[in-house]
Amino acid sequence: MAGQINWIHTTPLSRIAAEMIKARPAGEVSREALGLLDEMEGLLGEPVLNCTARDA
């Protein structure tokens, strides 16, 4: 589980950094990063997706 959490953290950050170094507009980069996160969410296992869920 820790590996998946690390992956979901480092992948978008490195992509954002690389695109900002290219002097791309921040709005475009952030929209693409959100799309990337949406795609990545589908690849995560249930334990990761529910690790902070609490009963109401």
Contacts in CASP RR format, 6 or more apart in sequence:
PFRMAT RR
TARGET T0000
AUTHOR 0000-0000-0000
METHOD contacts of the structure
MODEL  1
MAGQINWIHTTPLSRIAAEMIKARPAGEVSREALGLLDEMEGLLGEPVLN
CTARDA
1 47 0 8 1.000
1 48 0 8 1.000
1 51 0 8 1.000
4 44 0 8 1.000
4 45 0 8 1.000
4 48 0 8 1.000
5 48 0 8 1.000
5 51 0 8 1.000
7 40 0 8 1.000
8 37 0 8 1.000
8 40 0 8 1.000
8 44 0 8 1.000
8 48 0 8 1.000
11 36 0 8 1.000
11 40 0 8 1.000
12 33 0 8 1.000
12 36 0 8 1.000
12 37 0 8 1.000
12 40 0 8 1.000
15 32 0 8 1.000
15 33 0 8 1.000
15 36 0 8 1.000
16 29 0 8 1.000
16 30 0 8 1.000
16 33 0 8 1.000
19 28 0 8 1.000
19 29 0 8 1.000
19 32 0 8 1.000
20 26 0 8 1.000
20 29 0 8 1.000
41 49 0 8 1.000
END
